């Protein structure tokens, strides 16, 4: 019985980690994407500060750590980069520092779950 309970929690934790991972794929067409994103040059304008990870394993949770997949089928979210802020669902700022990543406007956090 204890083994079954432990197995249940391990599976539940593992699935939660997979569901919340931020593996993204950049689509060529707006209609193919779940989330439309605009990149700003100013951190203060951003809803989300994003750090681009080199490894898939680093991109966990909905904290602005993104890994860009080469294939749409590998991604958890499909995004489209808009040319205009008014066309986007969220505004992001790319940072060079992993510690800077995170949500600045938590009202839009649901879009990346």
C-alpha positions in Angstrom: 0.0 0.0 0.0 2.8 2.4 0.9 4.5 1.7 -2.5 1.2 2.6 -4.3 0.9 5.9 -2.4 4.6 6.8 -3.1 4.1 5.8 -6.8 1.0 8.0 -7.0 2.9 11.1 -5.7 5.9 10.5 -7.9 3.6 10.3 -11.0 1.6 13.3 -9.9 4.7 15.4 -9.3 6.2 14.3 -12.6 3.1 15.2 -14.6 2.9 18.6 -12.9 6.4 19.3 -13.9 5.8 18.3 -17.5 2.6 20.4 -17.7 4.2 23.5 -16.3 7.3 23.4 -18.4 7.9 26.3 -20.7 9.0 24.7 -23.9 7.9 27.0 -26.7 7.8 26.9 -30.5 7.7 30.0 -32.6 5.1 29.8 -35.3 5.3 31.5 -38.7 1.6 32.2 -38.7 -0.5 34.0 -36.1 -3.4 31.5 -36.6 -1.1 28.6 -35.6 -0.2 30.1 -32.2 -1.9 29.8 -28.8 -0.2 33.0 -27.6 0.7 36.2 -29.4 3.8 37.8 -28.1 5.4 41.3 -28.6 9.0 41.9 -27.7 9.8 45.2 -26.1 13.1 46.9 -25.7 12.3 48.1 -22.1 12.0 45.8 -19.1 9.6 48.2 -17.5 7.0 47.7 -20.3 7.1 43.9 -20.1 4.4 41.6 -18.7 7.0 38.8 -18.6 10.8 38.9 -18.5 12.1 35.9 -20.4 15.5 34.1 -20.2 16.2 31.9 -23.1 17.5 28.5 -21.8 20.0 26.4 -23.6 18.7 23.1 -22.3 15.1 21.7 -22.1 15.6 20.6 -18.5 16.3 24.2 -17.4 12.9 25.5 -18.7 10.6 24.5 -15.9 7.6 26.2 -14.3 5.9 29.3 -15.5 8.7 31.7 -14.4 10.0 33.1 -17.7 12.5 30.3 -18.4 11.9 29.4 -22.0 13.4 26.7 -24.2 12.7 27.1 -27.9 11.9 23.8 -29.5 12.8 23.0 -33.1 9.6 21.1 -33.6 6.0 22.2 -32.8 5.2 18.7 -31.5 7.8 19.0 -28.7 6.5 22.3 -27.4 4.0 23.0 -24.6 3.1 26.4 -26.0 3.1 27.8 -29.5 3.8 31.5 -29.8 3.8 34.0 -32.6 5.9 37.2 -32.5 3.8 40.2 -33.4 5.1 43.4 -35.0 2.7 45.6 -33.0 2.1 45.7 -29.2 -1.7 46.1 -29.8 -1.8 42.7 -31.6 -0.2 40.8 -28.7 -1.6 38.8 -25.7 1.6 39.4 -23.7 4.6 41.7 -23.9 7.9 40.2 -23.1 11.5 41.4 -22.6 14.5 39.1 -23.2 17.1 39.2 -20.5 20.7 37.9 -20.4 20.4 36.9 -16.8 18.4 33.9 -15.5 17.8 35.6 -12.2 15.9 38.5 -13.9 13.3 36.1 -15.4 9.8 36.3 -14.1 6.3 37.8 -14.3 5.9 41.5 -13.8 2.1 41.4 -14.6 0.7 38.3 -12.9 -2.7 38.9 -14.4 -1.5 37.5 -17.7 0.3 34.5 -16.2 -2.6 32.2 -17.0 -1.8 32.5 -20.8 1.4 30.4 -20.4 -0.2 27.5 -18.4 
